[in-house]
């Protein structure tokens, strides 16, 4: 009975077009864009927490707080621009490259904020 089932599945696999099993390029792009948006949203949430931390700091002047918050808001703008740019991508290699760059950019901006807070 197992041989018969195996033979039936093998025949079915040959008859069903491979497109049924593989997602289209458009679907792959959309999926990668969605994952990118999620990563960016998580990054922006971290920056927003930093604004709360900056506002709660007692030992720095109002001018310094304003400067730091402007830095963080500029970083948030960069992350939002990435989201906008990724939404316009129409080819899979570019959206993959953009997705892979999110953490690098976020890590760089994050380290800049941390360094500014220590200065």
C-alpha positions as CSV (number, residue, x, y, z in Angstrom):
1,X,0.0,0.0,0.0
2,X,2.9,2.4,0.7
3,X,4.3,1.8,-2.7
4,X,1.0,2.7,-4.3
5,X,0.7,5.9,-2.3
6,X,4.3,6.8,-3.1
7,X,3.6,6.2,-6.8
8,X,0.5,8.3,-6.7
9,X,2.2,11.2,-5.0
10,X,5.1,11.0,-7.4
11,X,2.7,11.2,-10.4
12,X,0.8,14.1,-8.8
13,X,4.0,16.0,-8.2
14,X,4.9,15.7,-11.9
15,X,1.5,16.9,-13.0
16,X,1.2,19.9,-10.7
17,X,3.1,22.9,-12.0
18,X,6.0,24.0,-9.9
19,X,4.5,27.4,-9.6
20,X,2.0,26.0,-7.2
21,X,4.9,25.1,-4.8
22,X,7.0,28.1,-5.2
23,X,5.8,31.6,-4.3
24,X,6.0,34.2,-7.0
25,X,8.8,36.8,-7.0
26,X,6.2,39.4,-6.1
27,X,5.2,37.3,-3.1
28,X,8.8,37.0,-2.1
29,X,9.3,40.7,-2.4
30,X,6.2,41.4,-0.4
31,X,7.2,39.0,2.3
32,X,10.7,40.5,2.6
33,X,9.2,44.0,2.7
34,X,6.9,43.0,5.5
35,X,9.9,41.5,7.5
36,X,11.7,44.8,6.8
37,X,8.9,46.9,8.1
38,X,8.8,44.8,11.3
39,X,12.5,45.2,11.9
40,X,12.3,48.9,11.3
41,X,9.3,49.3,13.6
42,X,11.2,47.5,16.3
43,X,14.2,49.8,15.8
44,X,12.0,52.9,16.0
45,X,10.5,51.6,19.2
46,X,14.0,51.5,20.7
47,X,14.7,55.1,19.6
48,X,11.4,56.2,21.1
49,X,12.4,54.6,24.4
50,X,15.6,56.5,24.3
51,X,13.6,59.8,24.0
52,X,11.8,58.8,27.2
53,X,15.1,58.0,28.9
54,X,16.6,61.3,27.8
55,X,13.6,63.2,29.1
56,X,13.9,61.5,32.5
57,X,17.6,62.4,32.9
58,X,18.2,64.8,35.8
59,X,21.8,65.6,35.3
60,X,21.7,67.3,31.9
61,X,20.5,70.7,30.8
62,X,17.4,71.3,28.8
63,X,19.5,72.4,25.8
64,X,21.4,69.1,25.9
65,X,18.2,67.1,26.2
66,X,16.8,69.0,23.2
67,X,20.0,68.3,21.2
68,X,19.9,64.6,22.0
69,X,16.2,64.3,21.2
70,X,16.8,66.0,17.9
71,X,19.6,63.4,17.1
72,X,17.2,60.6,18.0
73,X,14.4,62.1,15.9
74,X,16.8,62.4,13.0
75,X,17.6,58.7,13.4
76,X,13.9,57.8,13.5
77,X,13.5,59.8,10.2
78,X,16.3,57.8,8.7
79,X,14.5,54.5,9.7
80,X,11.2,55.8,8.3
81,X,12.9,56.8,5.1
82,X,14.3,53.2,4.8
83,X,10.7,51.9,5.2
84,X,9.5,54.3,2.4
85,X,12.4,53.3,0.2
86,X,11.8,49.5,0.7
87,X,8.2,50.0,-0.1
88,X,9.2,51.2,-3.6
89,X,11.5,48.3,-4.4
90,X,10.3,46.1,-7.2
91,X,13.1,43.5,-7.5
92,X,14.1,40.7,-5.2
93,X,17.9,41.3,-5.0
94,X,17.4,44.9,-4.0
95,X,14.8,44.2,-1.3
96,X,17.1,41.5,0.1
97,X,20.0,43.9,0.2
98,X,17.9,46.6,1.8
99,X,16.6,44.1,4.4
100,X,20.1,43.0,5.2
101,X,21.2,46.6,5.7
102,X,18.6,47.4,8.3
103,X,20.5,46.0,11.2
104,X,23.8,47.6,10.1
105,X,22.2,51.0,9.9
106,X,20.2,50.6,13.1
107,X,23.3,49.4,15.0
108,X,25.3,52.4,13.7
109,X,22.6,54.9,14.7
110,X,22.1,53.2,18.0
111,X,25.8,53.3,18.9
112,X,25.8,57.0,18.0
113,X,22.9,57.7,20.4
114,X,24.6,55.8,23.2
115,X,27.8,57.6,22.6
116,X,26.0,61.0,22.6
117,X,24.3,60.1,25.9
118,X,27.7,59.3,27.5
119,X,29.3,62.5,26.2
